[in-house]
Amino acid sequence: MLGFIAIVLIIIIHISFSNRIKRLEDKISGQVPATGNVPSAAVSQSNIQPQSRAMEKIFPEPASIAQNQMAYAPQARPAIEKTALERFVLWLAEEWPLKAGIFLLILAVGWFVTYAFINDWIGEVGRITLGVLFGALILSAGFFRTAKHQLQGNALLILGATSILISIISGIGLYNLFPATVALIVAFILVAFMTYVALQQKNLSLAVVTISMGSIVPIFVFLSVDISIIFLYLFVLAAGTLWVTSRTGWNALNIISLVVVFLYSVAYDNFEGFDDNLQNLIFAFVFIFLFYFSSIATILFKKSANAYDLVVAGGTGMLFLIWMMMIASEQSLVYLIVFGVLLFALGAYVIFSMTKEKNPVILYSAVALVLLVSATAIQFDSWELTVAYIVEFSSFIMINLYLKSKEEISSKFNLSEAFGLVLYVVLFVMSLTNIERIFNYIDRNNYYSSRSYYEGQQISIGGDLLVIILLCVMSFLITIFAMKLFYDNDKTESNKMTLIRFYGVLGGFYSVILIWVMAHLMIQNQTTATMLSLVIYTLAGVCFYAAGKKNDHGLYKAIGGILFGVVLLRLFLVEFGNMDIVEKIITFFVVGILFVSTTFIGRKNKENTVANNSL
């Protein structure tokens, strides 16, 4: 301990001497000579009128004196802003014997109090009283010190408040001197006082420390106080935080308050568990409405939304969903979540109609969609869930496309457009299970299929077929809808063409699946069904390839080439060994003629183009 103190004293002395040397150097460098050499430019013409030059040197004019003074005046050095650590070290170096003496006195008092505790000179009440008085003294000293030195005063404020809280919590936990609610009351008073100081100073850092300190106190009395009192304290703390934010614009405090409420909710649910009663439900909605209306009011008042506002809005939606999952009963859970969907959809509409701000509207709409997806997942399962998601996601995408067509579109991807793509990628992944079940059903009599899997089971693929049909129809419907909107408005930019192609290609993929599935379900002979499917694929490939050559459209030609490749791979890798000689003759002949026809179609179109150009 003595070694540590010695090192600290050496550092302080070294810094003190360094500062003195630096001040001396600054003074020396700042001295200006009373006289100086005449610039060479003035001496270069001394042979002209030497007497007048000499007189000018002896009796210079006032203007030249001012210019010389300005030329020789020392330039002001730019002020270098010191870091917090440097300021703290400089503060230690200033009047360091006084600070060292105070530190030694604190050590002596601490050892004296410890010795008194060990020998029972001070009882339980005296110990707590001494701690509270010490904290109050430091708190008062810090409050008055802030008028002269803000950093020192704030440090003393935090130290004093911490000492008071530790003393009160110790009196509750160790000696049972007070009821547990006293800690919450004292914490509220201290938070209110220190928040007042932070507002007077306009100090965000002090406000953050104050809110954090007030949020930690319930941890020590969490299991000793009724949960309603805990959340009442948190509600008052959150309401006060939102009030401070409304006066100062410190939106970071709202995030802290929201996170604190979330953590206490999850912690209590893990330790005790919320009862399914009306009181807990009312508490949940009171908190949700508090954050919900404050978030919307902030956005409407500012006519804009920063990152903090968006985080609070999204966090409020997640808090609503988690609380409903913890508190609501199974019978009412879906209805409560649907109420949340309507609530956040209404918020998106109000913000859009009054501010026209895109980001908060997108966020509130996304929260409403997430809640709707959650309610759907609770209500449905299996293929029914996928069907419900198809309807919801497709409606969201079409509404978003319609809104985007009414404004100027930038060349960059919009967040909502990317979100729509992600939704359909999710649907694609979910549909792979349905496709697998359909193909397993079709191949149930094949040699490589497990016959025992189907024995004694009633297999139905009606729901799986509905999923594929809906995805095919909705993909093409979105494609046509987007083409009509953006072609009519002459806004077919590259990003919009990417959207149209994505949904069109996705619809084409499901069309290929449906052709194969329907042919094999409707035709008893599987080889004939395969032959018919391949012929249809070839016809579609010819149409796309011809359209691509005619209009010089690379995407159409690529789609036609992909279909041709699928047909060729299937013919030579699978059907070459499965078909008999007659089926191979018919299939290869028809497909071959269709492949050859592409050459004549391209030549005919090329000749027509040349003829038209010659005319």
PyMOL commands that set and color helices and strands:
alter all, ss='L'
color gray80, all
select helices_A, chain A and resi 2-29+40-43+50-58+62-72+84-93+96-118+124-145+150-173+181-201+204-220+227-248+252-271+278-302+307-327+330-355+358-379+382-405+415-442+451-454+462-488+494-522+526-551+554-578+581-614
alter helices_A, ss='H'
color red, helices_A
deselect
rebuild
show_as cartoon
